């Protein structure tokens, strides 16, 4: 895979606090990269810098070889899905997905067709006339994804999009997200604090702590060779604890 | 990004300049008129100390009574099992739809030397003076305190009481241990808000004070009656003290109600005795609230109470022939323009302060709520001093401007809180999708806050219709706002005309409130 997005020495501070400390990494074309870390580690700030909602204090961001460090958010060829989806509540599902297209010079009929195709791709064709308040959390998330994908971005950034969903919906959304990525060939950068989610979805995982990257590697390599004590305790021990409690329960049932 | 920053900077500078010109500069220029000699001559004058004592004592007594009545009535509405709660709550806030001077005038009409009840019960008609000010101030300030307590009691978490009951904590201890601490902040806020409202109002003491002069009336007499702006400025500075104190208390004492987590509302008690007492209490409050309005109607529609009770339209015709209809129309036009300008301004400011989280927005937020700390009477005088000689002085534009500033803080805060609850990422999503912020505001944010916009418009309109404080300094001789005619007619002993003017202000405000509620209901249903 070729490098799609390259981040070099990006730093960001608020007043005296250093949120990001010279962060460097890359995302490959078509890759699913998760940024994993506890609350306050700087992962959401990093995502906002990548989309252009925040300017870094120092550093450079390159996409397909072009410097986009200071480009406007809509000129980066990226999309973002927020944790709370930020749907336009006064618009139907179709209007939500179609609305942005009119600002990109797409003729009305084409915009409608694009939007309907995208809604079909996320499996909401039966709900196009519904308003967000009449949809479940999972359906709302799908609208947010369809709205983002309708503009055909190369990279989609997802900011903890599943944290408000129940466990069953989360599991089904994981599959759907991977399916959409395969269908559109989009690079996805996924911010989460959930170790299990990161391991289930990602080609590579980037683990952050206090504004720094601890390790960036495939899930297998992280399991085998954790870079430091933080990775071992925050990621592996936590996962192991979950596995242990589940296996106890499952073994108990078998034994009983 | 740079272009966006420049346009944001230009808007920010324009708004900052507006507030510097319309709020800070007038107050500073008023304070700058105070000289040591002028200060000493006012403070050393024989009227000053009695006025301070009268102001503080009437305001203190009225505040305590108002708060006790407000807590009791809010308790009846939120904590007992009575019916007609919506009706009672609506009637309780009716006094907010007539000017403060009308409340005092209502008392004069009922208990004055030739009042309805004075004649009916053969009383001595001695309502003028200290106790008249107290009663009038209670009538005028009660709804504000009621709304504060009604709202806080509505949002109290019922689970706390259930847990206390399960733990076997007795009723009195539940009241002292749970309810009172919960109400503490609101009691403090309401005390300062009501005290300031009363101490800075001159409508009630001017109408019913008789020989009891308060600071606000002294200021009015100096500044309007004797055109002595220097002395007026000294008294204005004194009146700023409680208002600024209330403002600081409010800043340091943020509300604890709606933001807190409510798992279950408090269940009203199903006690028969409590129910009966609550009905009696609420009905008495309704009678007190409606008595002045009823007295206006009797005065207007009877030929001459109590001598000649034959129904007549003579007083209405007479008042209209004195230009009340034109004044009313003028007032409605000013109020509509004030409401449009004020709503637009308050929306822009609240959008900036609630949705753009930068240093400027914090500064703007502070300036925006500063107008709460400036009593109308002080704002009026400061405008006279600062804008004297400017092209807008003596025109209706200055009345619109002063009203927009005077009533700015409440609608601003209402929209600030509403916008704070709107999804914080809408603009960010818009940016990432290439949708300009203005389109997000027009197509997404405004549809979401339409109800609050209607409420803001109504607030500006209703208050502009009935205010006399700042406008009495600034209104051009013609066309005058209609509320100023109440005092004018009363001074000319045209009591029926003054009553009729109070009624028409009340009717217009009730209609506006009614239409506003209908629109809000429709908007809520269409969501």
Interface residues (C-beta under 8 A of the other chain):
Chain A: X48 X51 X52 X53 X55 X70 X72 X73 X74 X78 X79 X80 X82 X84 X86 X88 X89 X90 X91 X99 X100 X103 X104 X133 X147 X148 X151
Chain B: X1 X423 X425 X426 X428 X429 X431 X432 X433 X434 X435 X436 X439 X443 X444 X447 X448 X527
